[in-house]
Amino acid sequence: MAAKIIHIDSYIGRWGYSKELLRYDLDGTQKDGAVLRVSSLGGDVFHALDMYNQIASHGNVEVVFAGPSASAATFLAMAAKRVSIVDNCFLLVHKVMAGVDNYGLFNEDELDELIRSLKNLRSENREFDKVIAHIYAKRTGRTHEQMIRRMKAGTWMSAAQALEEGFVDRIVEPDQKVNYHSARFVAMVSSLELPPFPREDSLDENAPEGTSLQHQSQENENMNHYPRICATLEIPSLESSGEGTYLNDEQLSMVESTLEDATHALVNFDTALSERDLA
């Protein structure tokens, strides 16, 4: 029988493709093997580490990076017996990130506690970075220090770069050429606070999503002179056409949310000032 094809094309974790789902999908595939077609921008470190161990224990799993993949979606694949990447895809490895959501007014003692908490979080991230760098180093044959530097750089690798640096074993032809610089992909990557894909002249100008890179570059050439809007949207430039500049629904929602947060911040600041004056 042929190897089982398994698609991992969503968030890695409980609300997407989880370690439990991989265990279910891999069950009974030891003899004929499994091929994981991965196209995910990452997710939960704990799930990805468990998935890495499952793939290592299985021993008969291949991975094909079929679309841009980042973070947790890359290191879980490093245990496969062979890793391939389609020639118009990108990989991103980076240092572990943890959410920090602390907003409000703090006195001296509360600030000390916050600082202690952040230092502990930093230490935990550092330990995770060591584990993940070790995983990359084992696969690539490079040193732990080289992998830490690569993770710290946090930039996308082309298929050729991924092959050169040992993250993949071969490059394969894609089923379909896709322009990853279309408005849809730019918005998706920016919303996850990931760096933009590097531009490559080799991308197919007839790709099904978006315009050709040359045409898009010409359209966007004068559309980065709204730095505050671009910074809010976390994109390099605004999309435009012959009729003018536009924002998609997701970007409009982000602007609305940012303005609302700014309004709340001003109200809270005014309230704090009033309470201090009354004290």
N, C-alpha and C positions, 0 to 999 in steps of 0.2 A: 504493500500500500504506500501511497505518497505521504510525505510529511504533512502534518496538520498545519494549516495557515492560521495564525492568530494575529489579530489587528490590535495594536495599542496606539490609539489615536486620540486620546483625551487626557485630561488631568490625571497624574499618577497619585492615587490615594483613595480614600473612602468614598468621595463623591464622584469619582471617575473610574479609572481602571485600577483595581485594588490588588493587594497581595493575595487576598482570598480568591479573587476571580482568576488570577494567574494559576493558582494551585488547582482550581477546578479545570481550567483549560488544558493544563499540562498532564492531567491525570490520564494514564493509559497511552501516552505517546512515547514512552521510552524506546520501544522497538523501532518504530518508523520515524521518530523524531518530530520536531516542531520547528516552524519558521515564524519568528516574531517580526511582523512588519510594523516598525515604530515610526510614528510621526506625532510627537508630543513635546510640548514646551516645558515639561517637568511637573514637579509637585512635591509630595511628602517624602522627606528623606527616609523616615522609618519604613514606609512601604517599599521604597526603592531598594533599600538595603536587604530587606526580606526577599524581594523578588530576585535580586542578584544572587543570594544564597540558594534560592530555588533552582535557578538556571544552572548554577555551578554543580549542585547535587544531581540534577537531571542528567547532564553530560551529553545530551544529544539535541541541543537547541542551537539554531542559527538565528542571527538577527540581521534584518535589512532595514537600514534607516531610509524609509520611503518618503520622508518629508522632513522639514527643519525640526531638529530635536535639540533640547537643551536640558541642562541641569540633571535632575533625577532620572530623566529618560535616557541619558547617555551612560551614566555609570552602572545602571542596572544591566546594561547590555554587555559590559566588559567581561562577563563570565561565559559568554557564548563560545561555542567551538569555532565559529567563524562569524565575522562581522563585515557586512557589506554596506555601501552607501550609494544611492543613485547620484549621478554626476551633476545634478543641478540642486543639490541639497546643501544644508549647512549644519554644523554642530556647534554647540556652545557649552563650554564647561566653565564654572565659576565657583567662587567661595560660597559656603553655606550662608543663607540669609534667614533671619528670624524677624517676625513682626514685632514692632515696638509701637505701642499706642498709649502714650501718656500725655494727656492734655488737661490743663487746669492750673490752679494756683497751689504752690507748695511752700511750706515753711522750711526752716533750716533742717529740722529732723527728717521731714519727709523727703527733702532733696538728698540727704545722706542715704536714706534707704533706697531711693531711686537709683542713685549712683552705684550702690552695692549690687542692686539687682541687675543693672546694665553690665557691670563688670563680670558677674556670674554668667550672664548670657553670652558675653564675648568669649569667655573661657570655654563654654560649651561649644560654641561655633568653631573655635580653634581645634577642639578635639575631633569634631566631625570632619573638619577640613583634612586633618591628618589621615583619618580612615579613608576618605574618598580619594585623596592623593595617592595613598598606597594602592588602591584598586586600579587607578589609572596607570601608575608606575608598573605594576605587574603586567598589565596588558601591553603597554607601549615599549617596555624595556628601557624606559628612561628613569632618571633618578626622582626620588621623592621631592627634592628641591626644585627640579625642573617642572614637575607637575603643579607644585604650589605656585610657581611663577605664572604658569599658563592659566591656572584658575584665577589668580589675582588680576591678570590682564582682562579677563571677562569679555573677550571678543569672539565673534563668530569665525569658525573655520570653514573654508570651502571644502568640497569633497577631496580635492587634490591635497590640501593642507592636512586634512584628517588622515589621509593615507600616508603622507610623508612623515607625520608625527606618530604614526603607529596606532591611532585610535581605531582604525578599520583595516581590514585585510585586502579589500579590493573595491573598485568602483564599477558599478553596473549601470546599464542604460535605464532611464526612467520610462514608465509606461506613457507618461504625458509630460510635456514641458509646461512649467508653471512660472509665471512672473511673480516672485515673492516681494516685489516692490509696489504691488498694487495697493490701492487705498485700504482694502480689506486686511491685507497682511500687515501693513504699516500700523493700522489701528490696533490689531490684535497683539502684535509684539509690544507696542508702546504701552498698552493697558497693563501688561505684566511687568513693566519697568525693565525690560530687556533691551540691550543695545540694538540698533537697526541692522538689518542684513547688509553685508558689504555689497557694493554694486559691482557687477561683472558684465562686461560687454558680450559675453558668450550666451547670456540668457536669451531665449527665443523671443524675438520681437512680436511674434504672432501668438504669444501665450494667451490662454483663454481668459485670464483675469487681469484687468488693468491694461495699460498701454505699454508700448515698447519702452525700454529704458531711455533711449535717446529722446523719444518724444516726451516722456514724462520729465526728463531732466530739463528740457526746454520749457515745459509748462511751469515747472516749479522754480525755475531760475530766479525769478523775481518775487517768489512767494515766501521767502524766509525773512522779509523785513517786518514781520509782526512778531518780534522775539518773545513778548510776554504771552501771547496766545499760543505760540509754538511750545513754550516752556510749560504752560498749563496742560496742554495736550500731550506733552512729552513726545513730540515728533520733530523731525529736522526741518520740515517745511509744510506749508499748507497745500492741499490739492487744488488744482485750477483747471479750467477749460477755456475755450474761446469766449464763453459767456461770463467768466469771472471766477472768483474764489469761492469755495464752498466747504461746509462742514457736514459730516454724516451724522446720523441720529446719535450714535454713541459719543461722538465728540461734542455735540451740542449738550448732551446730558452731563458730560464731564464739566463743561464750562458752567452750566447751571449749578451743579453741585459745588464747584469751587467758589462761585459767587455767594451761594448760600452759607458755606462754611466761613467765608470772610465776614459776612454780615453777622453771624453768630459770634464770631471772635470779637468784633467791634462792640457788640452789645455786652458781652462778658467783660470786656476791658472797661467800658464805661461804668458797669455795675461795680467792678472792683475799685475803681477810682472813687465812686460815690461812697462805698462802704469805708474806704480808708479815710475819706474826709470826715465821715461821721464818727470815726473811732476816736 
